[in-house]
């Protein structure tokens, strides 16, 4: 194994030297050496994993449905929020502060979604919370400790949503409900269907990202393999 590693290293350095000499031969000016050995073997970019698939999938749903007012809670700014802001306004809420982005389509409000009294009812017809609710109540982002944080979070999300409105929500899924304190929770794919809520929900579609980072789009929720370790469930609900 050690010999193989040495041979690979020599091969990469030879390739670098060959390219260096060719560049000089063609009259190129070099100010310093900064060898990058491995990029030529890589893919053109990353097109896999939880965030790539969920952000693009849900942004497409929003583009297709064109809601009157879309609010996001806690999703990734440089992923999902940026996707949506490219074609429409998006209002975002987070327990943390956010400096001015300089983009008029992104409107930010700092708020703790676990405080029920701070929530305005029935204010939007479209709402997203992607890879965020699993953190509620664990203190990771400065939020107050509460073992029921995810349940309180869902209740308050639904309070904001108008009847008939659409909720896009995602979180880690696995073989059992677990708390990895204070990083995140993991839920069985169908656990959310039994979360106690005074507001009835209709599951419109379910997709998931498997352990290998691949997307299974709009499938039956019971098709998630029982041995899943850390996938991502992507749910579209309608508030009844």
C-alpha positions in Angstrom: 0.0 0.0 0.0 2.8 2.4 0.8 4.6 1.7 -2.5 1.3 2.3 -4.3 0.9 5.6 -2.6 4.5 6.7 -3.5 3.9 5.7 -7.1 0.6 7.7 -7.3 2.4 10.7 -5.8 5.2 10.5 -8.3 2.7 10.2 -11.1 0.9 13.3 -10.0 4.1 15.3 -9.6 5.3 14.2 -13.1 2.0 15.4 -14.5 2.5 18.7 -12.8 6.0 19.1 -14.1 4.9 18.2 -17.6 2.2 20.8 -17.6 4.6 23.4 -16.0 7.2 22.8 -18.8 4.5 23.1 -21.5 3.2 26.3 -20.0 6.7 27.8 -20.0 7.4 26.5 -23.5 4.3 28.5 -24.8 5.7 31.6 -23.2 3.6 31.7 -20.1 4.7 33.7 -17.1 4.7 32.1 -13.6 5.0 34.2 -10.5 4.9 31.3 -8.0 4.2 27.6 -7.8 0.9 26.5 -6.3 0.5 22.8 -7.3 -3.1 21.4 -7.2 -2.7 17.7 -7.9 -6.1 16.1 -7.8 -8.7 18.5 -9.3 -8.4 17.1 -12.8 -9.7 13.7 -11.5 -12.8 15.2 -9.7 -16.3 15.7 -11.0 -17.3 19.1 -12.4 -19.0 19.9 -9.1 -21.1 18.4 -6.3 -24.5 17.3 -7.5 -25.5 15.1 -4.6 -26.4 15.1 -0.9 -29.1 16.5 1.3 -28.7 20.2 0.5 -28.2 20.0 -3.2 -31.3 18.0 -3.8 -33.7 19.5 -1.2 -32.8 23.1 -2.1 -33.2 22.6 -5.8 -36.3 20.5 -5.5 -38.3 22.8 -3.2 -37.2 25.9 -5.1 -38.7 24.3 -8.2 -41.9 23.6 -6.4 -42.1 27.2 -5.4 -41.4 28.4 -8.9 -44.1 26.2 -10.2 -46.7 27.1 -7.6 -45.9 30.9 -7.6 -47.4 31.7 -4.1 -48.5 35.1 -3.1 -46.2 35.3 -0.1 -43.4 32.8 0.7 -41.7 32.8 4.1 -38.7 30.6 5.0 -37.6 29.6 8.5 -34.0 28.6 9.1 -33.1 27.2 5.7 -29.7 27.6 4.2 -29.1 31.2 2.9 -26.4 30.3 0.3 -28.4 27.4 -1.0 -32.2 27.3 -0.9 -32.8 31.0 -0.1 -30.5 32.1 -2.9 -32.2 29.8 -5.4 -35.6 31.3 -4.6 -34.4 34.9 -4.4 -33.1 34.5 -7.9 -36.6 34.7 -9.3 -38.9 36.1 -6.5 -39.0 37.8 -3.1 -38.5 35.5 -0.1 -38.9 36.5 3.5 -36.6 34.6 6.0 -36.8 34.1 9.7 -34.0 32.9 11.9 -33.1 32.9 15.6 -29.7 34.3 14.6 -28.8 37.6 13.2 -28.0 38.1 9.5 -26.1 40.9 8.0 -27.5 42.8 5.0 -27.2 40.6 1.9 -27.5 43.4 -0.5 -30.2 41.6 -2.5 -33.7 43.2 -2.4 -35.5 39.8 -2.9 -34.2 38.6 0.5 -36.0 40.1 3.4 -34.9 39.1 6.9 -36.5 39.1 10.3 -34.8 37.8 13.5 -37.3 35.8 15.6 -37.4 32.7 17.8 -40.0 30.5 16.3 -40.4 28.6 19.6 -42.1 31.7 21.1 -45.8 31.3 20.2 -46.8 34.8 21.2 -44.4 36.3 18.6 -46.0 34.4 15.7 -48.5 36.3 13.5 -51.3 33.9 12.4 -52.3 33.2 8.8 -49.8 35.5 7.2 -48.6 33.4 4.2 -49.7 30.9 1.7 -46.4 29.2 1.3 -43.8 28.3 4.0 -40.5 26.4 4.1 -38.3 25.0 6.8 -35.5 22.9 5.3 -33.0 21.0 7.5 -33.8 23.2 10.4 -36.5 21.9 12.7 -34.3 19.1 13.9 -32.3 21.7 15.7 -35.1 23.4 17.6 -34.6 23.3 21.4 -31.1 21.8 21.4 -29.3 25.1 22.0 -26.9 24.7 19.1 -27.9 28.1 17.6 -28.6 30.0 20.8 -32.2 28.8 21.0 -33.6 28.0 24.4 -33.4 24.3 25.5 -36.6 22.4 25.1 -36.9 18.7 24.4 -40.2 19.4 22.6 -38.7 22.0 20.4 -39.5 20.3 17.1 -43.2 19.9 18.1 -43.4 23.5 19.2 -41.7 24.5 16.0 -44.2 22.7 13.8 -47.2 24.1 15.7 -45.9 27.7 15.2 -45.1 27.1 11.5 -48.6 26.0 11.0 -49.9 29.0 12.9 -48.2 31.3 10.3 -49.7 29.4 7.4 -53.1 30.2 5.9 -55.6 27.4 5.6 -55.0 25.7 2.2 -51.4 26.9 2.3 -48.3 24.8 1.5 -45.6 23.7 4.0 -42.3 22.4 2.7 -40.3 20.8 5.4 -37.2 18.6 5.6 -35.1 16.9 8.2 -32.7 14.0 8.8 -34.4 10.5 8.6 -33.1 7.2 9.9 -34.2 3.9 11.3 -35.4 5.4 14.6 -36.2 8.6 16.3 -33.0 9.8 18.0 -31.5 12.9 19.6 -27.8 13.6 18.9 -27.4 16.4 21.4 -26.8 19.1 20.6 -26.3 18.7 16.9 -29.6 17.5 15.6 -32.4 15.0 15.9 -33.1 12.2 13.4 -36.6 10.9 12.8 -38.2 7.9 11.2 -39.6 9.0 7.8 -43.2 8.6 8.9 -42.8 9.9 12.5 -44.0 13.4 11.5 -47.4 11.9 10.5 -48.0 11.1 14.2 -46.7 14.4 15.7 -49.5 15.8 17.8 -50.9 19.0 16.2 -54.2 20.7 16.5 -54.0 21.6 12.8 -54.7 18.7 10.4 -52.2 18.3 7.5 -52.5 16.5 4.2 -49.3 15.0 2.8 -49.1 16.1 -0.8 -45.7 14.5 -1.7 -42.7 12.9 -0.2 -39.1 12.6 -1.5 -36.0 11.6 0.2 -32.2 11.6 -0.1 -30.6 8.2 0.7 -27.4 7.5 2.6 -25.5 7.7 -0.6 -26.7 11.2 -1.3 -29.1 10.2 -4.2 -32.6 11.6 -4.6 -35.7 9.5 -4.7 -38.4 11.9 -6.0 -42.0 11.8 -5.0 -42.2 8.2 -3.7 -44.3 6.4 -1.1 -43.1 7.3 2.4 -43.0 3.6 3.3 -40.3 2.9 0.6 -37.5 4.4 2.7 -35.2 1.4 3.6 -35.5 0.5 7.3 -31.7 0.5 7.6 -31.3 4.1 6.6 -28.7 5.8 8.8 -28.8 9.5 7.9 -31.0 10.4 4.9 -33.1 13.4 4.4 -36.9 13.4 4.1 -38.5 16.2 2.0 -42.2 16.7 2.7 -44.9 18.8 1.1 -48.0 19.3 3.2 -51.2 21.2 2.8 -52.7 22.9 5.8 -56.4 21.7 6.0 
